Amino acid sequence: MAKYLLIESKGPLDGGEYSFEVGRQLREQQHDVTVYLLQDAVFAARSSMPAGQQLLRDAEKHGLGLLADGVALRERGIGAGSIAKGVRVSDMNELVDLLMDRSDKAIWH
């Protein structure tokens, strides 16, 4: 079982479902998967965005870990009260740790 880090930069209305779909497929093969939401992908973390909510429900159902970049959230005006359940706010330090030490493979989309 490998540890995958999927970094998604596209919003849920702009092709951002890619990492969630790849993550689902990897989980079906028993791999550990974390999806890191960066740039416009953090819109999926909003509790009030229907397209994002569907992605998050599917991620929870399949056991994907979900992280959202704190800077990208702030830049887009998404406050702590607007972040959906199951998404943890992260930062670049953790992303670097994931890339360098805590993942076997990384895919950036």
Helices and strands as residue ranges (DSSP letters): E 3-8, H 18-28, E 32-37, G 39-45, H 50-62, E 65-69, H 70-75, G 80-82, E 88-90, H 92-100, E 105-108
